[in-house]
Amino acid sequence: MKFRYDVVIVGAGLAGMRAAIAIAEKNEDVSVAMVSKTYPTRCHSVCAEGGTAAVFDKEDSLDLHAWDTVKGADFLADQDAVELFVSECPKEILTLDAWGCPWSRTEDGKIALRPFGGQSLNRTVFAKDRTGFHEVHTLYERILQYPNIEIFSEYFLTGLIVENDEIKGLTAIDIKTGELTLFEAKAVILATGGAGRLYGFTTYSHNVTGDGMAVAYRCGVPLKDMEFFQFHPTGLVPSGILMTEACRGEGGYLLNKDKERFMKRYAPEKMELAPRDVVARAMWKEMIEGRALEGEHGLYIALDLTHLGEKKIKARLPLIREAAINFAGIDPVEKPLPIKPVAHYTMGGIHVNKNCETDVKGLYATGEVACISIHGANRLGSNSTSECLVFGRIAGENALDFVLNKDFKLVKEDEFFEEERKIEEIFNKNGSESPYAIKKELNEVMDNYLWIFREESGMKKAVQKIKELKERYKDVKITDKSKSFNTDLIYTIEIGYMLDLAEAVAVCALFRKESRGAHYRLDYQKRDDVNWLKHSLAYKTADGVKVDYAPVTITKWEPVERKY
Amino acid sequence: MEVIFRIKRFDGGSSYWDEFKVPINMTVLEALFYIKENIDSTLAFRAFCRMGICGSCAIRINKKPMLACETQISKLEKETIELEPLKNFNVIKDLVTDFEGFFKKQKLAKPYLIRKSKGEIQQTPKQLEEYYKYTLCIKCGACVSACPVAKRCLGPAPVVAAHRFNRDSRDEGKEERLKALSDHIWHCHFVSDCSEVCPKNLHPAEVVQKVRLEVLKFNLGW
């Protein structure tokens, strides 16, 4: 099969849908295809809970939001991008209001705000604790009204077609039929989300496997700052399901086995609402120093909401209550929840500038798949959904400008056959290795050696082990030889993507000899601005990962010591 | 402790029952992954968020449409558990059904905010609560699977979506929506099975009756 659209967006989460709408709002003649491996309402953005940051409070300012973001990022964010970002957030909130998002409200009918980690003032707009879910549904409903947006659900990205540093299209497997499909496009926007399933203990949906990152990386596009992975303090034990930061924003406590609010020893001012890297590190320290609780699934910390009372929990945290009851058998109204830090967000991603442009003409990336970077070494809670909205729109608008008065570049038959051959080769694999065993071992490597506390010998082991897994992957076995809905094939390709990305994470982490934000090394415990105030750029080469570096853009805020 | 999963398989040509032993101390969805990763990797099912909010994993568990991710096996209190794809959807493979038609039908109900007025909007918490419950539909298809007449009409989910916007104080499109619905909501027998199975307890059967009444009043000019 072959399709042709002016703009093809890969991914139908918040960023992808916002990009599609941005194009259709401005131009009804430009054809847009939104291609994704799930239906839009099944995307991982629905799992975002706590809220979306934007300046609305009279005491607040854009500069303060920018400063909080830059400081939260441990000064690795590009400040020009951050300034653009914060200035656009409030507009997006009002736009979604006009499109029907059920924002939570104050008594006088205004959009309500809640406190969040690392944000100086109440700055988080929310829809109870299902913010991402409601934003996704709002955008999806909006999309139904534009005739020039076509939705291709359950298509799995396998390759980008690039010639002379210009995008010509992409290939994707139509999961229902198993056919490889060609999408010719003048511009492609990647919005496929993060890579959180690299880890075993994770908040991510099963399908967040970094497809867009891996496919771009394989085409020579560099990945930026991949060593920076966020660990959210509160993953429900044992499933890893996210217990939103809003639990603490609404007043919840973190307690160790002595019922001590231990955050007072780590962040006396901000306590539980310090940024996530700080809180996750403190929790991990409590755990390894013998002050955690212990249950049938091992060590944990208690998230205590009982003092908030049933009324507040029901009104502000209904999803948390439902999930805790369903998945841990505990009602947070009655008892503290067992939680521990959990892999949650990919700060790194496809290297783009603040226009969401890659170095390949016509190829854009936005949302979690991209690294602009506004999050630097540590993202603040509620800045990710804002990023998807703001930079989804920016990516859409820039792609629209790019395709106007431009012709399609023909994809040659051979180029398509080459992609088809690659997929056939995997499909026919009949080796002795189970892809699922490889994935399990990869998860263990990431959970053991690239977790919250890192050090040289562990990361070296990780690099070595990932190389071995990549070798074993060559001898993988695809058992399912049918065409239609062959998830054995899809999962196996995803695992191949994850192996490439894991290698980039491990190598960049090993090389960065300092501690900054979420990248914390026991053997280099201090931030080193002299040598390491720079972005890592990982390139895939025949000899493995090549790492280069790029400067950080600083406009107003020189790095200072980071205290909370 | 183990239980038996009897799974209705379909390979595109024929359909048959397959049996697997799975551990009891997990959710139905975790057990499906257990089978896929350890016993039979050809098994097909949909699964994404595993926390009851993406709506992907609705299947029939012992005949009742449920979310596999939210269902603890131990709570089913059965030694043998039958898993089948949703009814009223065409089966693509094993537990995977075709949702294209379901999402197309959604569109007919104009499930989006219709608003011509510009400027900043106010909405009180009370106004929000008027419709909030109905925003919680995750489009999992359980209600359609349970519905005896779904094939001949819109099915319950799109009506819930329409109702959600009809009650939203920001919306200015109720009449347009009622008009769009007026040909599509009369088949309901009110057996109320959809309300029985809705994993988010939205009581779609009641909503359908309310919307019917509104359409009737609108058509009669009351």
Interface residues (C-beta under 8 A of the other chain):
Chain A: T38 Y39 T41 R42 C43 H44 V46 C47 L94 D97 A98 W99 G100 P102 W103 S104 R105 T106 E107 D108 G109 K110 K128 R130 F133 H134 H137 E141 R142 L144 Q145 S153 K176 S205 H206 N207 S239 I241 L242 L319 E322 A323 N326 F327 S434 P435 Y436 K440 T479 D480 S482 K483 S484 F485 N486 T487 D488
Chain B: D11 G12 T27 K36 E37 N38 D40 S41 T42 A44 F45 R46 A47 F48 C49 R50 M51 G52 I53 C54 G55 S56 E70 Q72 I92 K93 D94 V96 D98 F99 E100 F103 Q106 K107 P111 Y112 L113 R115 E120 I121 Q122 Q123 T124 P125 Q127 L128 Y131 Y132 T135 L136 I138 K139 F165 D168 R170 D171
